Amino acid sequence: MNRRRFLHNIGRGTILSVLAIFSGTMIFRNLNSNGDSCDFDFVCRNCKKVKGCRLPDGIDYKKKNSIQ
């Protein structure tokens, strides 16, 4: 493998990786855009939006912990 071919393969791999990551991010973001699901992957106790949350889990958490 010569230097030109090596650089070509590195560039192609980099472009493909960036495209895959970007596409995956856009797909998963669109799946969660309906407003019926939380956009955080951690528990309500660490959520900065818990005070205004209208999801069932957030409402239950606020009731149990007296957050208004």
Helices and strands as residue ranges (DSSP letters): H 3-31, G 44-46, G 50-52, H 56-65
